[in-house]
Amino acid sequence: MPICAILGCSNSTYHLYKWKYDVCDSHKCKVATGNCFCPPPFKLFPFPTERRDGAARLRWAKLVNRKNQKGTHWLPHPNGYSRVCSKHFVDGEPTELNPDPVLNLGYLLLDPPMSPRALPRRDVTPSNKRRKSVTAMQSNVDQHVDDGPDNKRLRAFVVDHAYVYKCSCQENCNCTGCIQKQKDINKLTDKVEILVGKVEELKLKLKNASVKKHFCSNINDKNVRRLTGLSSTEDLDNLCEYLKPKAMKMRYCEGKKKVVSTKVPRNFKRTPKKTGPKSKLSVKDEMILVLMKLRLGLSMVFLASLFGLSVGTCSKIFYTWIKFLAIQLKPLIFWPNRDLIRSTQPKQIISKWPSLRCILDCTEIFIERPQHLQLQALTWSEHNKHNTVKLLVGIAPNGMITFLSKAWGGRSSDAHIVRKSEFLNLVDPGDCIMVDREFPIQEELKFRQAYLEILPPSDGYQQMTTEKVHQTKKVANVRIHVERALGRLKYFNILGNILPITLVPHIDDIFTVCAALCNLLPPLVCK
């Protein structure tokens, strides 16, 4: 049964329960019936909890000023059973102006702003003695202490504070040791206040720093190529400035969940602003997160901890941005006309093959083994003895990627990918296409009045003739540039390592973004 913790006060829940079933003098009915609106004689308020307001909890315990049986200072019950009734509060309850119990505490409380209340008969003598001792101590302090700043503080402490420092020598002590102790207490109190203020300032600075600064806000030219694959911070800033207006209206993917709306669709005259919660990262930081995923092949768990995000939010950002970047950067991979090819063609190539239009080759990316048996068969590569996906890549003579097919299973042949892709529709009459021995597409090119430049076939165990050796060397010196272009693509570790099975559905977008970023780099072959 909760009882008021103030010494001499017996208000408890038993009295409130008894009051409910008493007959009201004004309404002539029982209070518990609900027809009586008279307020209860008192209310019981629990002590503030340690978690919400530990300082107020200690203040209340000091104001109660009780002792346990062992003589130690009394503390409220940790489970919240201790109560203080409303008769001990100035406003009848804890308020902002008067949050602490200061009335009818069973002893004299030196607090000038509060009006003193009459105490019980048995407490008159001790309280008078206490008042006399306090006034005597104040007069002694006035006689023996000068008007220094510390001593004025001591005099105000004796008069206005809620309790008085007690000397261990005697009750009415005016020795210099007590005065010095009080000075030390005042100095330590000032230090504590200063330190608490500094701690709050540091917490505020740390919070602002964690909100405003991110990991990749300041990338310099030295490591921008290693982290993002771009050549300089200027290219990074220009790319961010180009994508920012559209990225501000971009909506993040929500996975496979789809919400079917029954509302009538609205006809917007302009593109509405992106709804939903604000992003935790800026547009530049989100773009850098995706570029770091492509360039370094980091896991989502590591990127989430690096940028202070959850793994789900990090995945949502990557899958949204990779599709967005593939759409926005796809114009960087285009099929140039013949005049543009000749104007940018290097001198050492134009002298040997003036009509060279494209150099073709296929590249394979290792992937995790699918669980479905049919997918395992479609992606198995006998050449690499691993599950792979294969893409057809075409480059211009200067090294720029001009054609990129969709991804195929590793089982598909190079000639089959060329026939099924849209590459042959881009070939003009008179073009020269340079390929490897695995591309028997002479008939398809002849049908379009183009010709194929291929390495001469080997004669089995017989030694090659001098003419074939020179021809092989001549073609290989030019075909090495397509290998260098594929090396630029594999510079992105997401393509150089084994690709997780969860990223295989996005392989076309990943290849498109990586190839577009490679085209932003300087040409492979100088003019």
Sequence and secondary structure as in RCSB ss.txt:
>XXXX:A:sequence
MPICAILGCSNSTYHLYKWKYDVCDSHKCKVATGNCFCPPPFKLFPFPTERRDGAARLRWAKLVNRKNQKGTHWL
PHPNGYSRVCSKHFVDGEPTELNPDPVLNLGYLLLDPPMSPRALPRRDVTPSNKRRKSVTAMQSNVDQHVDDGPD
NKRLRAFVVDHAYVYKCSCQENCNCTGCIQKQKDINKLTDKVEILVGKVEELKLKLKNASVKKHFCSNINDKNVR
RLTGLSSTEDLDNLCEYLKPKAMKMRYCEGKKKVVSTKVPRNFKRTPKKTGPKSKLSVKDEMILVLMKLRLGLSM
VFLASLFGLSVGTCSKIFYTWIKFLAIQLKPLIFWPNRDLIRSTQPKQIISKWPSLRCILDCTEIFIERPQHLQL
QALTWSEHNKHNTVKLLVGIAPNGMITFLSKAWGGRSSDAHIVRKSEFLNLVDPGDCIMVDREFPIQEELKFRQA
YLEILPPSDGYQQMTTEKVHQTKKVANVRIHVERALGRLKYFNILGNILPITLVPHIDDIFTVCAALCNLLPPLV
CK
>XXXX:A:secstr
  BB STT   BHHHHHHHHTSB TTTSSBGGGS      S  EEE   HHHHHHHHHHHHHHH  B TTS B  
  TTS  EEEGGGSTTSS  SSS S  SS SS    TTS      GGGHHHHHHHHHHHHHHHHHHHHH  S HH
HHHHHHHHHHSSS    SS TT   HHHHHHHHHHHHHHHHHHHHHHHHHHHHHHHHHHHHH  TTSS  TTTHH
HHHS S HHHHHHHHHHHHHHHTT     TT      S     SS     SS  SS HHHHHHHHHHHHHH   H
HHHHHHHT  HHHHHHHHHHHHHHHHHHHGGGS    HHHHHHH  HHHHTT TTEEEEEEEEEEEB   SSHHH
HHHHEETTTTEEEEEEEEEE TTS EEEE   EETTS HHHHHHHSSSGGG  TT EEEE TT   HHHHHHTT 
EEEE     TTS   HHHHHHHHHHHHHHHHHHHHHHHHHTSHHHHS B GGGGGGHHHHHHHHHHHHHTS  SS
  
